[in-house]
Amino acid sequence: MSLGNEYLKVVQERFQSIKGLGDKTISQLSEDDIHWILNEESNSVAVIVKHLSGNMVSRWSDLLTSDGEKPYRNREQEFENTISSKQELVTVWEKGWNTLFKTLSHLSEQDLLKTIYIRSEGHTVLEAIERQMAHYAYHIGQIVYIGKQLKDEDWESLSIPKGKSEEYLQQMRKRHSSHKKYK
């Protein structure tokens, strides 16, 4: 396997992992929770999802042939809380991710060094992927943080629960005991 193809595989896995954190958080939230805001300067989970989806559809549609900031995108409207239900939120969420994954699945190693544009600024495809990875991880982190605050003691951990690090480490060592061991 070539380096470029391995990179594309790994990137898709990383985006899936980031999406998974959002999926697991959203599944724990109620209809009311998705609209909760701390103050007027904050965004609800619904607004963050709407923004992420708007960004994904704009950036990843026609990636190689048009500017990533599409004329039809209205970024300001993404920050208006117009999602009416959790089901609508999931639909909006999936639309963005589906656009991203469809585009990534059609990229080839040769595409990685091509120049694309976002707001008329040139980027290699590789650079644009990394830019979006950081952007999406940032917002998914916000969604997870809001979820943890709202659910409090009812929060179902998305990673290694507090106080369980050693137990997890031992499970992983046991699971992977056939692999080369490092000292």
KESENU-426611 format. One record per atom (N, C-alpha, C): residue in one letter; y, z, x. Coordinates in nm, 4 decimals. Example, Ala and Ser with C-alpha at 12.3 -4.5 7.8 and 13.67 -1.06 7.14 Angstrom:
// residues 2
  res         v         w         u
    A   -0.5690    0.7800    1.3190
    A   -0.4500    0.7800    1.2300
    A   -0.3300    0.7800    1.3200
    S   -0.2250    0.7080    1.2850
    S   -0.1060    0.7140    1.3670
    S    0.0030    0.7870    1.2900
END
This chain:
// residues 183
  res         v         w         u
    M   -0.1186    0.0000    0.0849
    M    0.0000    0.0000    0.0000
    M    0.1240    0.0000    0.0887
    S    0.2226   -0.0743    0.0492
    S    0.3462   -0.0822    0.1267
    S    0.4369    0.0375    0.0966
    L    0.5276    0.0615    0.1867
    L    0.6226    0.1720    0.1711
    L    0.7034    0.1581    0.0423
    G    0.7534    0.0375    0.0151
    G    0.8337    0.0165   -0.1053
    G    0.7558    0.0417   -0.2331
    N    0.6325   -0.0048   -0.2372
    N    0.5504    0.0174   -0.3564
    N    0.5135    0.1649   -0.3723
    E    0.4878    0.2321   -0.2601
    E    0.4599    0.3757   -0.2658
    E    0.5834    0.4505   -0.3168
    Y    0.7002    0.4111   -0.2698
    Y    0.8245    0.4736   -0.3160
    Y    0.8398    0.4567   -0.4675
    L    0.8192    0.3370   -0.5169
    L    0.8325    0.3125   -0.6612
    L    0.7334    0.3964   -0.7409
    K    0.6130    0.4126   -0.6896
    K    0.5119    0.4961   -0.7555
    K    0.5583    0.6426   -0.7583
    V    0.6026    0.6912   -0.6435
    V    0.6461    0.8308   -0.6325
    V    0.7678    0.8566   -0.7214
    V    0.8617    0.7641   -0.7230
    V    0.9824    0.7798   -0.8047
    V    0.9454    0.7898   -0.9531
    Q    0.8552    0.7070   -0.9972
    Q    0.8132    0.7140   -1.1378
    Q    0.7489    0.8493   -1.1674
    E    0.6676    0.8988   -1.0746
    E    0.6063    1.0306   -1.0920
    E    0.7123    1.1403   -1.0983
    R    0.8151    1.1300   -1.0128
    R    0.9216    1.2316   -1.0111
    R    1.0030    1.2280   -1.1400
    F    1.0350    1.1082   -1.1876
    F    1.1060    1.0985   -1.3152
    F    1.0194    1.1546   -1.4280
    Q    0.8889    1.1294   -1.4256
    Q    0.7985    1.1846   -1.5276
    Q    0.7994    1.3368   -1.5217
    S    0.8013    1.3908   -1.4010
    S    0.8037    1.5356   -1.3838
    S    0.9323    1.5962   -1.4400
    I    1.0444    1.5334   -1.4099
    I    1.1734    1.5804   -1.4613
    I    1.1747    1.5713   -1.6138
    K    1.1278    1.4606   -1.6674
    K    1.1203    1.4439   -1.8129
    K    1.0313    1.5516   -1.8726
    G    0.9203    1.5803   -1.8066
    G    0.8281    1.6821   -1.8558
    G    0.8936    1.8189   -1.8719
    L    0.9818    1.8548   -1.7796
    L    1.0547    1.9813   -1.7920
    L    1.1413    1.9803   -1.9178
    G    1.2069    1.8681   -1.9418
    G    1.2871    1.8553   -2.0631
    G    1.2012    1.8584   -2.1881
    D    1.0890    1.7856   -2.1861
    D    0.9975    1.7836   -2.3011
    D    0.9506    1.9246   -2.3361
    K    0.9085    1.9979   -2.2338
    K    0.8547    2.1332   -2.2565
    K    0.9624    2.2295   -2.3046
    T    1.0854    2.2069   -2.2609
    T    1.1949    2.2916   -2.3078
    T    1.2289    2.2575   -2.4524
    I    1.2490    2.1305   -2.4796
    I    1.2853    2.0870   -2.6150
    I    1.1807    2.1325   -2.7164
    S    1.0535    2.1286   -2.6779
    S    0.9477    2.1693   -2.7711
    S    0.9589    2.3174   -2.8094
    Q    1.0219    2.3976   -2.7252
    Q    1.0379    2.5404   -2.7533
    Q    1.1615    2.5710   -2.8382
    L    1.2483    2.4732   -2.8568
    L    1.3756    2.4981   -2.9248
    L    1.3673    2.4685   -3.0746
    S    1.4446    2.5436   -3.1499
    S    1.4541    2.5233   -3.2948
    S    1.5641    2.4229   -3.3266
    E    1.5724    2.3873   -3.4537
    E    1.6815    2.2990   -3.4999
    E    1.8176    2.3592   -3.4645
    D    1.8335    2.4890   -3.4845
    D    1.9607    2.5542   -3.4511
    D    1.9842    2.5594   -3.3009
    D    1.8770    2.5857   -3.2254
    D    1.8899    2.5975   -3.0796
    D    1.9464    2.4716   -3.0159
    I    1.9075    2.3542   -3.0637
    I    1.9517    2.2302   -2.9980
    I    2.1021    2.2080   -3.0108
    H    2.1671    2.2810   -3.1018
    H    2.3113    2.2661   -3.1229
    H    2.3936    2.3825   -3.0668
    W    2.3267    2.4831   -3.0090
    W    2.3959    2.6005   -2.9578
    W    2.4856    2.5640   -2.8396
    I    2.6075    2.6194   -2.8397
    I    2.6974    2.6074   -2.7244
    I    2.7559    2.7445   -2.6932
    L    2.7800    2.7713   -2.5669
    L    2.8393    2.8971   -2.5239
    L    2.9865    2.9034   -2.5628
    N    3.0565    2.7908   -2.5408
    N    3.1993    2.7853   -2.5719
    N    3.2383    2.6385   -2.5909
    E    3.3628    2.6125   -2.6174
    E    3.4087    2.4761   -2.6466
    E    3.3993    2.3815   -2.5271
    E    3.3912    2.4350   -2.4066
    E    3.3782    2.3520   -2.2868
    E    3.2328    2.3205   -2.2536
    S    3.1410    2.3829   -2.3246
    S    2.9979    2.3649   -2.2993
    S    2.9414    2.2514   -2.3830
    N    2.8266    2.2027   -2.3413
    N    2.7539    2.1020   -2.4171
    N    2.6244    2.1616   -2.4697
    S    2.5888    2.1238   -2.5897
    S    2.4613    2.1659   -2.6467
    S    2.3499    2.0800   -2.5876
    V    2.2272    2.1218   -2.6092
    V    2.1126    2.0414   -2.5671
    V    2.1201    1.9046   -2.6345
    A    2.1575    1.9006   -2.7610
    A    2.1680    1.7726   -2.8327
    A    2.2679    1.6795   -2.7655
    V    2.3803    1.7320   -2.7239
    V    2.4830    1.6492   -2.6586
    V    2.4341    1.6038   -2.5212
    I    2.3706    1.6920   -2.4471
    I    2.3194    1.6537   -2.3147
    I    2.2159    1.5423   -2.3298
    V    2.1273    1.5548   -2.4273
    V    2.0261    1.4518   -2.4511
    V    2.0925    1.3198   -2.4888
    K    2.1921    1.3258   -2.5747
    K    2.2628    1.2045   -2.6164
    K    2.3287    1.1365   -2.4965
    H    2.3898    1.2159   -2.4094
    H    2.4525    1.1622   -2.2888
    H    2.3482    1.1016   -2.1947
    L    2.2397    1.1731   -2.1702
    L    2.1344    1.1209   -2.0819
    L    2.0806    0.9880   -2.1345
    S    2.0520    0.9827   -2.2620
    S    1.9974    0.8611   -2.3214
    S    2.0975    0.7460   -2.3113
    G    2.2230    0.7730   -2.3416
    G    2.3259    0.6694   -2.3305
    G    2.3366    0.6162   -2.1888
    N    2.3300    0.7075   -2.0928
    N    2.3355    0.6685   -1.9527
    N    2.2131    0.5844   -1.9161
    M    2.0957    0.6290   -1.9568
    M    1.9720    0.5579   -1.9218
    M    1.9693    0.4173   -1.9805
    V    2.0051    0.4051   -2.1062
    V    2.0031    0.2734   -2.1696
    V    2.1029    0.1810   -2.1002
    S    2.2199    0.2322   -2.0684
    S    2.3216    0.1511   -2.0020
    S    2.2806    0.1133   -1.8596
    R    2.2362    0.2101   -1.7834
    R    2.2041    0.1858   -1.6428
    R    2.0800    0.0987   -1.6239
    W    1.9772    0.1209   -1.7050
    W    1.8468    0.0596   -1.6788
    W    1.8213   -0.0687   -1.7569
    S    1.9026   -0.0997   -1.8550
    S    1.8886   -0.2281   -1.9256
    S    1.9461   -0.3377   -1.8374
    D    1.8720   -0.4439   -1.8171
    D    1.9176   -0.5563   -1.7336
    D    1.9685   -0.5096   -1.5980
    L    1.8940   -0.4209   -1.5363
    L    1.9339   -0.3576   -1.4100
    L    1.9779   -0.4577   -1.3036
    L    1.9015   -0.5639   -1.2878
    L    1.9272   -0.6567   -1.1782
    L    2.0285   -0.7657   -1.2121
    T    2.0703   -0.7730   -1.3388
    T    2.1534   -0.8870   -1.3792
    T    2.2859   -0.8506   -1.4441
    S    2.3114   -0.7224   -1.4689
    S    2.4408   -0.6854   -1.5275
    S    2.4853   -0.5492   -1.4769
    D    2.6145   -0.5232   -1.4854
    D    2.6704   -0.3950   -1.4423
    D    2.6039   -0.2823   -1.5215
    G    2.5776   -0.1723   -1.4545
    G    2.5127   -0.0574   -1.5175
    G    2.5976    0.0135   -1.6211
    E    2.7256   -0.0126   -1.6215
    E    2.8136    0.0428   -1.7253
    E    2.8368   -0.0685   -1.8255
    K    2.7532   -0.0730   -1.9281
    K    2.7548   -0.1824   -2.0250
    K    2.8766   -0.1740   -2.1160
    P    2.9281   -0.2887   -2.1593
    P    3.0446   -0.2911   -2.2483
    P    3.0195   -0.2180   -2.3813
    Y    2.8945   -0.2142   -2.4261
    Y    2.8630   -0.1488   -2.5541
    Y    2.8552    0.0033   -2.5426
    R    2.8503    0.0557   -2.4224
    R    2.8389    0.2005   -2.4072
    R    2.9737    0.2666   -2.4337
    N    2.9698    0.3726   -2.5137
    N    3.0892    0.4537   -2.5364
    N    3.0576    0.5945   -2.4876
    R    3.0822    0.6182   -2.3601
    R    3.0463    0.7448   -2.2968
    R    3.1113    0.8634   -2.3665
    E    3.2343    0.8477   -2.4090
    E    3.3037    0.9595   -2.4749
    E    3.2309    1.0035   -2.6018
    Q    3.1758    0.9096   -2.6763
    Q    3.1026    0.9444   -2.7989
    Q    2.9729    1.0188   -2.7695
    E    2.9206    1.0019   -2.6488
    E    2.7989    1.0738   -2.6117
    E    2.8210    1.2249   -2.6121
    F    2.9458    1.2668   -2.6007
    F    2.9759    1.4094   -2.5957
    F    3.0201    1.4655   -2.7309
    E    2.9966    1.3894   -2.8361
    E    3.0190    1.4367   -2.9726
    E    2.8841    1.4774   -3.0299
    N    2.8795    1.5946   -3.0902
    N    2.7536    1.6498   -3.1399
    N    2.7188    1.5880   -3.2754
    T    2.6607    1.4675   -3.2726
    T    2.6290    1.3963   -3.3963
    T    2.4792    1.3879   -3.4243
    I    2.3966    1.4410   -3.3371
    I    2.2528    1.4405   -3.3627
    I    2.2248    1.5431   -3.4712
    S    2.1618    1.4980   -3.5797
    S    2.1485    1.5838   -3.6978
    S    2.0206    1.6671   -3.7026
    S    1.9197    1.6305   -3.6259
    S    1.7924    1.7036   -3.6341
    S    1.7190    1.6965   -3.5003
    K    1.6207    1.7822   -3.4886
    K    1.5390    1.7817   -3.3684
    K    1.4604    1.6505   -3.3583
    Q    1.4153    1.5981   -3.4715
    Q    1.3432    1.4709   -3.4708
    Q    1.4333    1.3577   -3.4193
    E    1.5574    1.3560   -3.4633
    E    1.6507    1.2545   -3.4139
    E    1.6737    1.2732   -3.2640
    L    1.6849    1.3975   -3.2205
    L    1.7030    1.4269   -3.0790
    L    1.5869    1.3691   -2.9985
    V    1.4646    1.3902   -3.0439
    V    1.3472    1.3391   -2.9731
    V    1.3491    1.1860   -2.9696
    T    1.3897    1.1230   -3.0781
    T    1.3982    0.9766   -3.0833
    T    1.4990    0.9249   -2.9805
    V    1.6158    0.9874   -2.9750
    V    1.7206    0.9488   -2.8788
    V    1.6704    0.9720   -2.7365
    W    1.6097    1.0856   -2.7128
    W    1.5526    1.1229   -2.5828
    W    1.4523    1.0178   -2.5353
    E    1.3585    0.9835   -2.6210
    E    1.2529    0.8880   -2.5845
    E    1.3087    0.7476   -2.5612
    K    1.4106    0.7083   -2.6355
    K    1.4706    0.5763   -2.6162
    K    1.5222    0.5606   -2.4735
    G    1.5929    0.6612   -2.4258
    G    1.6454    0.6555   -2.2894
    G    1.5350    0.6499   -2.1857
    W    1.4403    0.7408   -2.1964
    W    1.3313    0.7458   -2.0990
    W    1.2472    0.6189   -2.1029
    N    1.2197    0.5670   -2.2214
    N    1.1414    0.4432   -2.2314
    N    1.2119    0.3273   -2.1615
    T    1.3437    0.3214   -2.1746
    T    1.4211    0.2165   -2.1069
    T    1.4065    0.2301   -1.9558
    L    1.4210    0.3514   -1.9056
    L    1.4068    0.3786   -1.7626
    L    1.2686    0.3384   -1.7123
    F    1.1635    0.3881   -1.7782
    F    1.0279    0.3637   -1.7281
    F    0.9866    0.2172   -1.7394
    K    1.0322    0.1504   -1.8412
    K    1.0016    0.0075   -1.8542
    K    1.0617   -0.0697   -1.7363
    T    1.1867   -0.0399   -1.7054
    T    1.2532   -0.1083   -1.5945
    T    1.1860   -0.0755   -1.4615
    L    1.1599    0.0527   -1.4377
    L    1.0966    0.0912   -1.3113
    L    0.9609    0.0233   -1.2945
    S    0.8862    0.0101   -1.4023
    S    0.7520   -0.0492   -1.3934
    S    0.7570   -0.1978   -1.3586
    H    0.8715   -0.2612   -1.3804
    H    0.8852   -0.4037   -1.3494
    H    0.9524   -0.4305   -1.2146
    L    0.9959   -0.3251   -1.1462
    L    1.0576   -0.3452   -1.0155
    L    0.9518   -0.3694   -0.9090
    S    0.9886   -0.4483   -0.8102
    S    0.8994   -0.4727   -0.6966
    S    0.9657   -0.4204   -0.5698
    E    0.8876   -0.4138   -0.4659
    E    0.9386   -0.3706   -0.3365
    E    1.0593   -0.4546   -0.2943
    Q    1.0562   -0.5833   -0.3237
    Q    1.1650   -0.6730   -0.2849
    Q    1.2953   -0.6410   -0.3588
    D    1.2860   -0.5751   -0.4736
    D    1.4053   -0.5411   -0.5513
    D    1.4831   -0.4237   -0.4922
    L    1.4172   -0.3394   -0.4154
    L    1.4779   -0.2140   -0.3712
    L    1.6057   -0.2311   -0.2898
    L    1.6161   -0.3372   -0.2155
    L    1.7355   -0.3580   -0.1320
    L    1.8348   -0.4558   -0.1933
    K    1.8075   -0.5009   -0.3145
    K    1.9040   -0.5867   -0.3839
    K    2.0262   -0.5041   -0.4215
    T    2.1394   -0.5701   -0.4292
    T    2.2622   -0.5022   -0.4696
    T    2.2812   -0.5155   -0.6204
    I    2.3056   -0.4014   -0.6831
    I    2.3416   -0.3976   -0.8244
    I    2.4765   -0.3276   -0.8340
    Y    2.5329   -0.3272   -0.9545
    Y    2.6657   -0.2693   -0.9719
    Y    2.6655   -0.1660   -1.0831
    I    2.7397   -0.0593   -1.0581
    I    2.7658    0.0440   -1.1581
    I    2.9163    0.0648   -1.1565
    R    2.9807    0.0317   -1.2686
    R    3.1273    0.0354   -1.2769
    R    3.1905   -0.0474   -1.1652
    S    3.1323   -0.1621   -1.1392
    S    3.1774   -0.2591   -1.0384
    S    3.1561   -0.2148   -0.8945
    E    3.0952   -0.0983   -0.8723
    E    3.0680   -0.0493   -0.7368
    E    2.9263   -0.0893   -0.6975
    G    2.9114   -0.1532   -0.5834
    G    2.7819   -0.2000   -0.5368
    G    2.6928   -0.0878   -0.4865
    H    2.5657   -0.0984   -0.5206
    H    2.4619   -0.0043   -0.4755
    H    2.3346   -0.0842   -0.4522
    T    2.2536   -0.0430   -0.3564
    T    2.1194   -0.0996   -0.3522
    T    2.0437   -0.0399   -0.4708
    V    1.9398   -0.1059   -0.5146
    V    1.8567   -0.0520   -0.6226
    V    1.8031    0.0847   -0.5802
    L    1.7601    0.0967   -0.4560
    L    1.7102    0.2232   -0.4038
    L    1.8155    0.3328   -0.4183
    E    1.9372    0.3014   -0.3806
    E    2.0482    0.3971   -0.3902
    E    2.0752    0.4339   -0.5368
    A    2.0709    0.3364   -0.6247
    A    2.0943    0.3618   -0.7672
    A    1.9847    0.4503   -0.8259
    I    1.8606    0.4288   -0.7850
    I    1.7499    0.5130   -0.8313
    I    1.7755    0.6574   -0.7902
    E    1.8099    0.6773   -0.6641
    E    1.8345    0.8132   -0.6144
    E    1.9541    0.8776   -0.6846
    R    2.0569    0.7992   -0.7100
    R    2.1756    0.8486   -0.7812
    R    2.1362    0.8984   -0.9198
    Q    2.0559    0.8200   -0.9901
    Q    2.0168    0.8577   -1.1260
    Q    1.9186    0.9745   -1.1254
    M    1.8315    0.9802   -1.0258
    M    1.7382    1.0927   -1.0145
    M    1.8163    1.2239   -1.0067
    A    1.9169    1.2274   -0.9216
    A    1.9988    1.3481   -0.9059
    A    2.0732    1.3801   -1.0357
    H    2.1289    1.2784   -1.0989
    H    2.2033    1.2972   -1.2239
    H    2.1130    1.3536   -1.3333
    Y    1.9963    1.2964   -1.3494
    Y    1.9065    1.3407   -1.4566
    Y    1.8522    1.4807   -1.4284
    A    1.8187    1.5088   -1.3025
    A    1.7692    1.6423   -1.2681
    A    1.8757    1.7492   -1.2964
    Y    1.9995    1.7160   -1.2682
    Y    2.1117    1.8069   -1.2945
    Y    2.1171    1.8423   -1.4438
    H    2.1122    1.7412   -1.5285
    H    2.1222    1.7660   -1.6725
    H    1.9958    1.8296   -1.7305
    I    1.8802    1.7953   -1.6793
    I    1.7576    1.8598   -1.7263
    I    1.7624    2.0078   -1.6879
    G    1.8154    2.0372   -1.5704
    G    1.8346    2.1772   -1.5308
    G    1.9225    2.2522   -1.6297
    Q    2.0266    2.1868   -1.6799
    Q    2.1116    2.2490   -1.7810
    Q    2.0319    2.2763   -1.9088
    I    1.9523    2.1795   -1.9506
    I    1.8715    2.1951   -2.0726
    I    1.7748    2.3125   -2.0564
    V    1.7078    2.3203   -1.9419
    V    1.6130    2.4291   -1.9167
    V    1.6863    2.5625   -1.9160
    Y    1.8005    2.5690   -1.8508
    Y    1.8770    2.6937   -1.8444
    Y    1.9176    2.7408   -1.9839
    I    1.9671    2.6491   -2.0651
    I    2.0037    2.6844   -2.2030
    I    1.8806    2.7342   -2.2778
    G    1.7701    2.6632   -2.2637
    G    1.6465    2.7042   -2.3305
    G    1.6026    2.8443   -2.2917
    K    1.6073    2.8743   -2.1625
    K    1.5674    3.0074   -2.1156
    K    1.6579    3.1154   -2.1727
    Q    1.7876    3.0869   -2.1799
    Q    1.8814    3.1859   -2.2329
    Q    1.8557    3.2111   -2.3816
    L    1.8318    3.1039   -2.4552
    L    1.8106    3.1164   -2.5998
    L    1.6780    3.1824   -2.6346
    K    1.5735    3.1492   -2.5633
    K    1.4402    3.1984   -2.5976
    K    1.4145    3.3375   -2.5411
    D    1.4847    3.3760   -2.4361
    D    1.4748    3.5080   -2.3761
    D    1.3283    3.5457   -2.3508
    E    1.2795    3.6540   -2.4094
    E    1.1422    3.6982   -2.3823
    E    1.0367    3.6078   -2.4457
    D    1.0785    3.5181   -2.5347
    D    0.9845    3.4227   -2.5954
    D    0.9721    3.2934   -2.5142
    W    1.0454    3.2849   -2.4039
    W    1.0413    3.1655   -2.3195
    W    0.9027    3.1484   -2.2587
    E    0.8498    3.0283   -2.2691
    E    0.7232    2.9941   -2.2042
    E    0.7573    2.9245   -2.0732
    S    0.7234    2.9876   -1.9629
    S    0.7602    2.9387   -1.8300
    S    0.7118    2.7958   -1.8071
    L    0.7944    2.7178   -1.7393
    L    0.7616    2.5795   -1.7065
    L    0.7049    2.5663   -1.5656
    S    0.7062    2.6750   -1.4923
    S    0.6558    2.6729   -1.3554
    S    0.5771    2.8013   -1.3314
    I    0.5803    2.8502   -1.2129
    I    0.5084    2.9730   -1.1790
    I    0.5855    3.0913   -1.2372
    P    0.5251    3.1666   -1.3296
    P    0.5959    3.2805   -1.3886
    P    0.6294    3.3867   -1.2832
    K    0.7359    3.4594   -1.3079
    K    0.7754    3.5682   -1.2181
    K    0.6570    3.6621   -1.1993
    G    0.6370    3.7041   -1.0754
    G    0.5299    3.7983   -1.0434
    G    0.3923    3.7345   -1.0287
    K    0.3848    3.6032   -1.0410
    K    0.2546    3.5349   -1.0357
    K    0.2428    3.4391   -0.9168
    S    0.3339    3.4482   -0.8206
    S    0.3347    3.3545   -0.7074
    S    0.2067    3.3620   -0.6249
    E    0.1634    3.4812   -0.5908
    E    0.0437    3.4960   -0.5071
    E   -0.0805    3.4470   -0.5811
    E   -0.0909    3.4798   -0.7069
    E   -0.2037    3.4344   -0.7883
    E   -0.2076    3.2810   -0.7946
    Y   -0.0930    3.2205   -0.8135
    Y   -0.0843    3.0748   -0.8180
    Y   -0.1231    3.0134   -0.6839
    L   -0.0731    3.0711   -0.5750
    L   -0.1055    3.0216   -0.4420
    L   -0.2564    3.0241   -0.4186
    Q   -0.3218    3.1315   -0.4575
    Q   -0.4662    3.1416   -0.4392
    Q   -0.5406    3.0384   -0.5235
    Q   -0.4945    3.0153   -0.6459
    Q   -0.5562    2.9129   -0.7314
    Q   -0.5440    2.7751   -0.6667
    M   -0.4272    2.7446   -0.6129
    M   -0.4058    2.6148   -0.5492
    M   -0.4925    2.6003   -0.4244
    R   -0.5041    2.7059   -0.3450
    R   -0.5882    2.7001   -0.2247
    R   -0.7339    2.6774   -0.2625
    K   -0.7776    2.7436   -0.3662
    K   -0.9153    2.7269   -0.4120
    K   -0.9376    2.5845   -0.4633
    R   -0.8452    2.5343   -0.5428
    R   -0.8564    2.4000   -0.5996
    R   -0.8593    2.2925   -0.4909
    H   -0.7849    2.3150   -0.3842
    H   -0.7714    2.2139   -0.2799
    H   -0.8427    2.2560   -0.1500
    S   -0.9439    2.3380   -0.1612
    S   -1.0108    2.3924   -0.0421
    S   -1.0793    2.2865    0.0426
    S   -1.1085    2.1718   -0.0129
    S   -1.1747    2.0666    0.0651
    S   -1.0766    1.9896    0.1542
    H   -0.9472    2.0089    0.1337
    H   -0.8472    1.9383    0.2145
    H   -0.8294    2.0055    0.3491
    K   -0.7726    1.9340    0.4415
    K   -0.7461    1.9883    0.5743
    K   -0.6602    2.1137    0.5640
    K   -0.6974    2.2121    0.6393
    K   -0.6209    2.3370    0.6360
    K   -0.5242    2.3403    0.7537
    Y   -0.4065    2.3909    0.7275
    Y   -0.3032    2.4045    0.8300
    Y   -0.2902    2.5508    0.8665
    K   -0.2604    2.5744    0.9932
    K   -0.2449    2.7119    1.0383
    K   -0.1021    2.7519    1.0401
END
